[in-house]
């Protein structure tokens, strides 16, 4: 498979895991990440406490699934499949 001729492709989706919009980025080497992971997933205890308070107040979910989230992998797989062999 040849390397795609783009640097990054991205999409913004409504993530039901955190009840907010997130941007998913896919790179030509097949790696992918969620730009909001640092906000909703890998944060310090103080930030997590604020997010949990917000979630309870708004009665929403705030459980980021991390780098292997199905939304990330599904988008990556879709983009890489479009590139073809």
N, C-alpha and C positions, 0 to 999 in steps of 0.2 A: 504494500500500500504506500503510495507516495504521500509526502507531507502536504497538507493543504496550503494554499497560497494566501492565507489570512493570518493575522496575528492573534486575534481573539474574536469570539462571537459571544454575544450576551443576550439575555432576555430578562424581563422583569415579570414576575408572577405574583399572584396573591397566594401566600403560603398559609395553608390552614393550620400548620403546626405552631406558628407563632402569631397568627391572625394579623399579618402585616404584609406589605409588599417587600419582596426580596429580589436581588439581581443575581442570576446564575451566569457564570462565565465559563466558557470552554476554550481550551487552548489547543493548537494544532497537534501537540504530542499526546492528546487524549486526556490530559488532566482537566479537572473541573473543580470549581469552588463556588460557594455562595458568599457574596460580598457581605451579607448580614450575619455570617457565622460569628464574627467577633462581637457583634452586638447581642445576639441571642444565645449563642452557644458557649464560646470560650471566653467568658468574662469573669471578672473578680466577684467576690461575694457581695459587695456593696451594690454593684450594678444588678446582679441577679435578684437581690432583695427588692430593688426598685421595680424590676420587670415583673416579679411575682405579685407585688402590690398592685401594679397597673392591671395585670391579668385578672386578679380577683375583683377589682373595682369594676372592670368592664365585662366581667364574666366571660373571659376568653381563655384560650389555651396559650401557653407560652413555653412549650416543650420543643426546643430546637433538637433535631435529630442528628446534627453534626455533619461532618464531611461526607459520610456515606448515605446521606438522606436519599430517598428514592426519587425525589424531585430533581436532585442534582444528577444522579446517575441516569434517570430516564431522559433528561434533556441532552446529556452528553452522548448517550447511545443514539438518540435520534439524529443529532448533528453529525456524528461520525458515520452513521449509516448513509446519510445523504451524500457524503463524500465518496462513497463507494470504494471498491477495491483498487 
